[in-house]
């Protein structure tokens, strides 16, 4: 895997994993920040009564990211052969995965702060 999606040519789906700019994916329980240039990611956990810095995981290497525009799922490959992975789904309005409504979004400053540390 080379950090890109196997679904990149499906429809007009814009795959941010193909670029070099950091980007954000929102799942039901986390805000995921990806840095494709350095092949690393971190999560900011949602729903905790902590500030953004305390609820942020350490940067972690990844070896590929597969985005599926049809199911809104994504898979983060944690090792080169893809035998260790994390799978999640993007959180949407009236979310089919968690049955919930949109969660509170983090502000721009919270995201910038988390991506720089």
C-alpha positions in Angstrom: 0.0 0.0 0.0 1.3 3.5 -0.8 -0.9 5.7 1.3 -3.6 6.0 -1.4 -7.1 4.6 -1.7 -7.9 1.6 -3.8 -11.2 3.4 -4.5 -9.7 6.7 -5.8 -11.4 6.4 -9.2 -14.9 5.8 -8.0 -17.1 8.7 -9.2 -15.7 12.2 -8.5 -14.6 11.3 -4.9 -11.8 13.7 -3.9 -9.2 11.6 -2.1 -7.2 13.8 0.3 -4.8 10.9 1.0 -3.3 11.5 -2.5 -2.0 14.9 -1.5 0.6 16.2 0.8 -1.4 18.6 2.8 -2.7 17.6 6.3 -6.4 16.8 6.3 -9.1 15.8 8.8 -11.7 13.0 8.9 -14.5 13.0 11.4 -15.7 9.7 12.8 -18.3 9.1 15.5 -15.9 9.1 18.4 -12.8 10.9 17.1 -11.4 13.6 14.9 -8.6 12.1 12.8 -5.7 14.3 11.6 -3.6 12.9 8.8 -0.2 14.2 7.7 0.4 12.4 4.4 3.7 14.0 3.8 5.1 12.5 7.0 2.8 9.4 6.9 1.5 9.9 10.4 -1.8 10.5 12.1 -3.3 11.3 15.4 -6.8 11.3 16.9 -8.6 13.8 19.1 -11.2 11.9 21.1 -14.7 13.3 21.3 -17.1 13.3 24.1 -14.6 13.7 26.9 -14.6 16.5 29.4 -11.0 17.3 28.6 -9.3 20.0 26.6 -8.2 19.1 23.1 -4.5 18.6 24.2 -5.4 16.1 26.9 -7.7 14.1 24.5 -5.2 14.0 21.7 -3.3 10.8 20.9 0.4 10.8 20.0 1.4 11.0 16.4 1.5 7.4 15.0 3.0 6.1 11.7 0.7 4.7 9.0 1.5 2.8 5.9 -1.7 3.4 3.9 -5.1 4.9 4.0 -8.1 3.5 2.1 -11.1 5.7 1.7 -14.4 4.2 0.5 -16.7 6.9 -0.9 -19.7 4.5 -1.1 -19.7 3.3 2.5 -17.9 6.3 4.0 -15.6 3.8 5.7 -11.9 4.3 6.0 -9.0 1.9 6.9 -5.7 3.0 8.3 -2.9 0.5 7.7 -0.6 0.4 10.7 2.2 -1.8 9.2 3.7 -2.3 5.7 1.9 -5.6 5.0 -1.5 -4.3 6.2 -2.0 -7.1 8.8 -2.6 -4.4 11.5 -5.2 -1.8 10.8 -7.9 0.5 12.2 -11.3 0.7 10.5 -13.8 3.4 11.0 -16.6 5.3 9.3 -17.0 9.0 8.7 -19.6 10.6 11.0 -22.4 12.2 9.0 -25.7 13.9 9.7 -28.2 11.3 10.9 -25.3 8.9 11.1 -26.1 5.3 10.2 -23.1 4.0 12.2 -23.9 5.5 15.6 -27.5 6.6 15.1 -26.6 10.0 16.4 -26.8 13.5 15.2 -23.7 15.5 14.4 -21.3 15.7 17.3 -19.7 18.9 18.5 -16.9 19.9 16.1 -13.6 21.2 17.3 -12.7 24.8 16.4 -10.0 25.6 13.9 -7.6 26.7 16.6 -8.0 23.4 18.5 -7.2 21.5 15.3 -4.3 23.6 14.4 -2.9 23.3 17.9 -3.3 19.5 17.9 -1.7 19.2 14.4 1.4 21.2 15.5 2.2 19.5 18.7 
